[in-house]
Amino acid sequence: MAREAIRQNYNVQFVTATLMAMLAKAHSKGSLD
């Protein structure tokens, strides 16, 4: 049970990190206002 919670938390962190990287890339390109 705890292992599944850890796995889901890891997935959430991974998705969040991916979104942050995409936002940072868009911002550096100036495509984000």
N, C-alpha and C positions, 0 to 999 in steps of 0.2 A: 504493500500500500504506500509506504513512504517512498519507495523507489519510483513508483508511478508519478507521485507528486513532484519528485525531484526532476523526473524526465519532462513533465509538462512545464515546470518552471524554467528548465533549460531551454525548451522550445520557445517560450515567451521571450526570454532574454535574447535568444538568437534572432528572432524576428524583429525585436526592438532595435538591436544593433544594426541589422540590415537596413531598416527604415532610416535610422539615424545616418548611416553611411550614404544612403541615397539622397537624403535631404542635404547633407554636407556637400555632396558632389554637385547637386543642382545649384546650391547657393554659390559655390565657387565658380560655376559657369555663368552665374548671373541670370539664370532662368527662373529664379525664385524671387518674388518681390517681397 
